[in-house]
């Protein structure tokens, strides 16, 4: 019985991973806005300082600008 449960658990995880990969990833600015919203709500998080480990680099912002949607006027 343990093997059957393990196989079904693996199948569920595989299905969940497939669902995540099908969905589009959120962009840099969406992640920044989401974090600002959590901070404003009182999560206790702080924004990383520029240049610190894990903080977006200038190249990340340039890459995000290339994929940005154009505004309709």
Secondary structure, DSSP 8 states (H G I E B T S, - for coil): -HHHHHHHHHHHHHHHHHHHHHS----HHHHHHHHHHHHHTT-------TTSTTS--HHHHHHHHHT------
